[in-house]
Amino acid sequence: MKHYDETTKNLLALACVDDLTNKKKRMLLQEVGDPASFCGHKDKLKRILGDEHSAQFFELIESIDSVFDKMERQDVTFVTYLDDDYPDKLRGIDDMPIGLFAKGDLKALDGVC
């Protein structure tokens, strides 16, 4: 299994929280700053995301390695807004996703639709 840093793990968990808007995800990032430090800011997560979403985030963190294992078995990659492979065209929009699930050639993400 490939090793993932805390930033990628936390962003994947945040991306997997059900029905959580990009706006709330961005608010959390603005408030906390470094995604790697999410787990050290439980009160902020709860205040911004709400009880249900913050609880789901922490449940996902506990099992995040199994999520990555499943993705690897299915040849799925998670690309965060911090990665070089993240499409430049998405960086320019206000409501850009914090991450993308991709399968195949990541260079196609910058292609024309």
C-alpha positions, 0 to 999 in steps of 0.5 A: 500500500502506498503511504499517504500524508496527513493532509491527503488523508484528512482531505479524503475524509472531508471529501467523503463526508455525505452531503457536505457542501464545498462552501463548508469545506472551504470555511473549514480550510480558511479557519484551520489553515493546514488540513493536516491539523484538522484532528487537533481542531475538533471544536472548530470542525464541530462548529463549522461542519455540525455534529453529524458531519464532524462525527462522520469525518472522525469515523472516516479518519479511523478507517481512512487506510481501508478507503485508500486500499479500496481505491488502489484495488480499483485503480482510483486516485485522489487528487487534492487542490494542493497537488500538481495534478489538480486541473488548473481550470478548476483552481480558478473557480470560487467553488472548486472541489477540494479533491477529485477522484480520478481513474486513468490518465490524470493529464486528461483532467486538464483537457477540453471537455 
